[in-house]
Amino acid sequence: MNLVIIGRFSADTAARIRAFFPPDWKVALTGPDDLCLQDAEALIPEHLPVSAALLDRAPKLRMIQTGAGSDNVDLAECTRRGILVCSAAGVNAAAVAEHTMALILGWFKNIVYLDTFLKARRDSRELCYSGGELLGKTAGIIGLGAIGQRVAALCQAFGMNVLGYSRHPKCIQGVENVRLEELLERSDVVSLHVPATPETRHLMDRQAFRRMKPSAVLVNTARGSVVHEADLIEALRRHQIAGACLDVYEEEPLPQASQLRSLPNVLLTPHTAGYPDGVRLHAGRYSFFAGNLQRAWRGELPENLLNQDAWKSWSPVPSADG
């Protein structure tokens, strides 16, 4: 098996990742600017767009394994070429949910400010602290999949009221299903947990921010495209909302010139919510990757297959016209 994993990894992380795969596999970890796909049979693209042009460079490719999201992959083109595409939806649900709660707690408890204050050896009489508690506040969860449901449960554990909005309403204990407009108007915390699709693109825009409370905070650990970033920056600068906690961005890595880096009412993390075991690593995720690839190569239906039509005639060896 020739497997290519695309991403930016330290030497230590790369060694730990290789250990998840059988020793007889050829596993290449490469950056997006240094791709060599001529012999690749399987591909794990970390946030890299997989287009027809990229697929043209990988004539032996038989399977693509993505993380929780697959919006970076041209599914129709892969299906046309008989290339399987599988996601790892749900595998990192606990990690992302915990990161979401860490951001919410960090915001309301002013953790970054207090840490910086003490490390600057400032006198406690100068302290300007505006902390808050979660008990009794209302969390609005947009998207009630595996991650959204975990966040809802964690919010309830902190004594929060929980509102939920989903295209397909789900009966979840302690979660009140409401319209999106009502959720935005009533929530103290609006947390996003929807995939990147044409329907969710810029779901949070100028009109959405105008519906939110001036004291409310937006949390996004889903996908950057769900938020209209320019509208968010405007809302933050004008204090239409109190703040934002972000792990994902419309452009990644977050540009050095982004205004988000200088706004005082923003908490930022570099798209690491799904990596609890070290930078760019989640042990459960890579265990799933390895197992799912092996499953397909044994001729067994892989988990979370997104293009069932490709499976009908699939073989580990590409066809002569593939």
Summary of the structure (lengths in Angstrom):
residues: 322
radius of gyration: 21.4
end to end distance: 18.2
largest distance: 75.7
contacts: 1004
relative contact order: 0.14
helix: 33%
strand: 16%
